[in-house]
Every structure is written in structure tokens, then in C-alpha cells.
Amino acid sequence: MQPRTKPVKILFAEGGTYDADRLSEAFRGLPTSTEIHHMKDAAAVLDFLSHKDAYDSVPRPDMILLGLDLDNGSAAQVLDAVKGDADLRAIPVIVFSGSAEEEHRRDCYSRGANAYVLKPADPADFSKVVEILEKFWMRTARLPGLQEMNFFSTGASFS
């Protein structure tokens, strides 16, 4: 198998910019090349995913990291739209939230989230969680539409 040559396209949907900057920084030191599109607004996320208006030529994301705090709509609307659309539902949606509330987790999973990951406040823990996400979702799991990179053939290991 050949290594992946194209970056993994991530749509990071969250109302603030602080975690978008931390996410970009955390991915910078990891083996998988990424292209992160940060959007703060739920309505704009839906336009992005449906290639509406200004988003008519944007790339389809390979995965969505979804925060619970979005402007102009909600994470629930985004999850419902993605998982309710036959063309989009194969895109993994990982809810990446600071909320440990059981109600939030249950709601996200009931709407079809592929995972719910607690976003740590501590910078070192944040980077470690991003590294774990990268190892599983980008080097171990097989995302639709991407040239595969077999994690176990790279010589990398979990630690």
C-alpha cells in the first residue's frame, strides 16, 4: 500500500477561534497531513457541506470535528443534516466538546455522531487527544474516498 499523498480535509465547526488555533498547532507535529477548514456558524457549515453560494467549489471534508457551541444554529442541526443526507452520512462526525454532560453525549449519539470526545482544557492533554484522534481516525480507520495508509505498515506504534 502506498502512503496517503493528499491531506485529510477536516471541517472544524465551532463558534470560537481559540480551539481552532490549538487544533492546527496540534496537527502540525503529527504524521498525517491535514487541511483544516474552521467555521463558526452552523448555517454556513450546512452551506459548505451542500456547496451552496460562496461554497460551490470547496472540497468535501473527509471528517467533521463538531463543537457544541456554534453561531446561527446548533450542533444538533448539523448532525441531523449530515446523517440525514445519503451523500454526506458516510463522513465521520466526531463531536469534540468540553461538555462532559451525559445528556449531550446521548443526544449526539442518538443523532448519529460517530464519536464523542471530551476536549481537554490543558494544552498538553489537548495535543495528546488530537494525536489519539489522528492515530485512530486517520491512520487506523479507513475513511471513505481517501487513498489508504496502513497504520501498521508505517512502523508507528501506539504509546
Secondary structure, 3 states (H helix, E strand, C coil): CCCCCCCEEEEEECCCCHHHHHHHHHHHCCCCCEEEEEECEHHHHHHHHCCCHHHCCCCCCCEEEECCCCECCCHHHHHHHHHCCCCCCCCCEEEEECCCCHHHHHHHHHCCCCEEEECCCCHHHHHHHHHHHHHHHHHHCCCCCCCCCCHHHCCCCCC
